[in-house]
Amino acid sequence: MTSPGRSPATEPASRPVPGPRPRTGPLLAVAAVCATLFAAAAVTVSVHHGAPFAPERVAVHWSVAHHGEPALSLARALTDTGTGLIPYLAAVLGGLLAGRGARGRIRAVAYAVAVLAVGQAIRFGLMRLLIRPRPPVADWAQYASDYAFPSGHATTAVLVAGILAWGIARRARPAVAGTWCAVLAVWAAGVGLTRVYLGVHWPVDVLAGWFLAVALLALALLLEPYAVPRPSGCPEPPFP
């Protein structure tokens, strides 16, 4: 009920309300499939005691045999975008794009950074749990630390690509959002592939990182309407 002398039209219009609920069925299906694929990879690697499979050896040996310039420098530059401060800056950008108004942007940035940080923590914990050795150090074209499974760069790149795609999709027109999503997908795939090319990961490590990240992104999208509610007023116009 409205107070006397105050019409409904004068009620505040900026109160946050949950955004449109995503289709839970497809997102749950994606999360379940990717989680199952990741679990299958993890169990297989564990049963095999972390030893590489024959196709993995072939892939790494081929990569090492084809190290050369400028491909090696380009691979190093690309792989560096999947670690360090860059992913967190990209997550902040995704949150700024997704949020509406000052409070909404703060919540969106916090949510984006939290999704990335939780993903990193899960990935690091699994890496320490499964302790899969990396390829031989003699094959490395760049220094790498810790264990191999799942690939931290591959996991991080897909998480960042998903966060940026989320922000762009909430602000841009569908055609623009689709183009950027394709670009981000190519970038994330490229970061993962450089890990094998540089000789610091086995292919299954990269695949597992992709599966883990997609599962986490699907779950994050299910929670997004509650974590980042949209204001009840008119939405901001999309950028061209």
C-alpha positions, 0 to 999 in steps of 0.5 A: 500500500502507498502512503496517503498523498503519494501516488504509485508513480512517485515510488522510487524506481531504482530499487534492485530487483532480480534480473531475468532468470536464465533458463535453468535447464540448459545451464544445469545440463551444461554444468553437469556435462562439463563437470562429468567430463572433468571428473572423467579426465581427473579419474583417468589421470589419477588411475594412470598415476599422472603418466601421459598417454601416448597421444599426449606424448605425440602432441608435446613432441610435435610441439617441441619439434616445431618451436621457432620464431616468430611462433614461439614469441607469439605463443609466449605473449599470448600465454602471458595474458592468461595469468597474473593481473590481466585476468583480474583486470578483465574481470573488473571490466566485465563487471563494470559492463554488466552493472547498472548504476554505481551500486550495481557496478560495484556488485557486478565487479565484486561478483565477477572477481569472486567467480574468478577467484573461486575458480582459481581456488578450486583449480589450485586445490585440484592441482595439489590434490592430483599432483600430475607431473608436467612434461619433461623440463627439457621440453619447456619453452617457458618456465612453469610452476606447480603441477600440471592438472588442470591447466591454470592458464586454460581454466583462467582464460575460459573464466575470463572470456565468460565473464567478459562475454557476460558483461558485453551481453548485458550491455551490447546489441546481440550482433555486437555481443555475438562477435565479441563472444567469438573473439573471446572464445578464440582467445581463450582457446589460443591461451590453452593451446599455447600451454601444449605448444610451449611444452609445459602441459599435456593436452588433457590438462588443457581440456580439463581446464576448459571443462572445469571453467565452463561448468563453473561459468554455467553455475555462476550464470544460474546465481547471477540474477540474485548476485547482481540484481538489476534496478527496477528503472529503465535499463541503460541503452546498449552501446553501438 
